[in-house]
Amino acid sequence: MAKLILTQEVTGLGASGDVVDVKNGYARNYLLPRGFAMAWTKGGEKDVERLRSARKAREIATVEEAQAVATKLQSAPVKITVKTGDSGRLFGTVGSAQIADAVEASGLGSIDKRTVEIPARIKAVGNYKATVRLHADVSATLDLQVVGSK
């Protein structure tokens, strides 16, 4: 087992600043190369506190606030305008950063792009759903309308 410090939130494993034990292959082949974690050392305890304080600053403080933001996000669909070809296929894909920017542009508040989970790649015009993790106990389903422009 490898002992790691998470530098980013990993679904099903933990949030940034958490110290976790994972299998060696998972650490070596997935977490470390992608920058999701760093090796745990005694000197790394300072980094743990820094990561936790940064996470606290980004995180919504209470469950009630998170539920209020969740109801606001679920109230209306978010429209994302992207460049498309003649057949309706996108040039590229819609990512979590574009979704976070569209939420802010639509006036529903600002969310962190790292909290947006997209179940499948968005490569065509249409209606999609994404999940936004607002708090440890609260997540919101976001309705997306991907509209093409030429």
C-alpha positions in Angstrom: 0.0 0.0 0.0 1.2 3.5 -0.8 0.5 6.5 1.5 -0.3 9.6 -0.5 -1.4 13.2 0.1 -4.2 14.2 -2.3 -3.6 17.5 -4.1 -7.0 17.5 -5.9 -10.3 16.0 -5.1 -10.7 12.4 -6.4 -14.2 11.0 -6.5 -14.6 8.1 -4.2 -11.2 8.6 -2.6 -11.1 12.0 -0.9 -10.5 15.7 -1.1 -7.3 17.8 -1.4 -5.2 17.6 1.7 -6.4 14.1 2.7 -3.8 11.5 3.5 -4.9 8.2 2.0 -3.6 4.6 1.6 -4.1 3.2 -1.9 -2.7 0.2 -3.8 0.7 0.8 -5.4 -0.5 0.4 -9.0 -3.3 2.9 -8.5 -0.8 5.4 -7.1 1.9 4.8 -9.6 -0.2 4.6 -12.8 -3.1 7.0 -12.1 -2.8 9.4 -9.1 0.9 10.4 -9.3 1.2 10.9 -13.1 -1.9 13.0 -13.3 -0.9 15.2 -10.4 -3.9 14.2 -8.2 -1.5 13.2 -5.4 2.0 13.4 -4.1 4.0 11.0 -2.0 3.5 11.3 1.8 6.6 12.4 3.8 7.1 13.8 7.2 7.9 17.2 5.7 4.7 16.9 3.7 2.6 17.7 6.7 3.0 21.4 6.1 1.6 20.9 2.6 -1.4 19.0 4.1 -2.3 22.1 6.2 -1.8 24.4 3.2 -4.0 22.2 1.0 -6.7 22.0 3.6 -6.8 25.7 4.2 -7.1 26.3 0.4 -10.0 23.8 0.3 -11.8 25.5 3.2 -11.5 28.8 1.3 -13.1 27.4 -1.8 -15.7 25.2 -0.1 -19.2 26.3 0.8 -19.3 26.7 4.6 -22.6 25.0 5.6 -25.0 22.4 4.4 -27.8 25.0 4.3 -25.9 27.3 2.0 -25.0 24.4 -0.2 -28.7 23.3 -0.4 -29.7 26.9 -1.3 -27.1 27.0 -4.1 -28.3 23.5 -5.3 -31.9 24.6 -5.6 -30.8 27.7 -7.6 -28.7 25.5 -9.9 -31.5 23.1 -10.5 -34.1 25.8 -11.1 -33.1 26.6 -14.7 -31.1 24.9 -17.5 -27.7 26.3 -18.3 -27.2 27.2 -22.0 -23.8 26.7 -23.5 -23.1 28.0 -27.0 -20.3 26.3 -28.8 -18.9 26.2 -32.3 -20.3 23.3 -34.4 -19.9 21.9 -37.9 -22.7 21.3 -40.4 -23.8 18.0 -38.9 -24.2 19.4 -35.3 -20.9 17.9 -34.0 -18.8 20.1 -31.8 -15.3 21.2 -32.6 -13.8 19.5 -29.4 -15.8 18.7 -26.3 -17.6 20.7 -23.6 -15.5 20.5 -20.4 -16.1 21.3 -16.8 -14.4 24.7 -17.1 -16.9 25.8 -19.8 -19.8 24.5 -17.7 -18.6 26.5 -14.7 -18.2 29.7 -16.9 -21.7 29.2 -18.3 -23.2 28.8 -14.9 -21.6 32.1 -13.8 -22.6 33.8 -17.1 -26.2 32.7 -16.6 -26.3 34.4 -13.2 -26.7 31.3 -11.1 -23.6 32.0 -9.0 -20.0 30.8 -9.3 -18.9 27.2 -8.9 -15.5 25.6 -8.9 -14.7 23.7 -12.1 -13.2 20.9 -10.1 -16.6 20.1 -8.5 -18.4 19.5 -11.9 -18.7 15.8 -12.9 -19.7 15.0 -16.5 -20.9 11.4 -16.9 -19.9 11.2 -20.6 -18.1 13.4 -23.1 -20.3 16.1 -24.7 -19.5 16.0 -28.4 -22.8 17.0 -30.0 -25.6 19.5 -29.7 -28.4 18.5 -27.3 -29.5 18.3 -23.7 -27.2 16.8 -21.1 -27.0 16.5 -17.3 -24.0 17.1 -15.1 -23.5 16.7 -11.3 -22.0 19.5 -9.2 -20.6 18.5 -5.8 -21.3 21.5 -3.6 -20.6 20.0 -0.2 -19.7 16.6 1.2 -23.4 15.9 1.7 -25.0 18.0 -1.1 -24.8 17.7 -4.8 -26.9 19.2 -7.5 -28.0 17.9 -11.0 -27.4 20.6 -13.6 -29.4 20.6 -16.8 -27.3 21.7 -19.8 -28.5 22.8 -23.2 -25.6 22.7 -25.7 -26.5 24.9 -28.6 -24.4 25.3 -31.8 -23.2 28.4 -33.6 -21.4 28.4 -36.9 
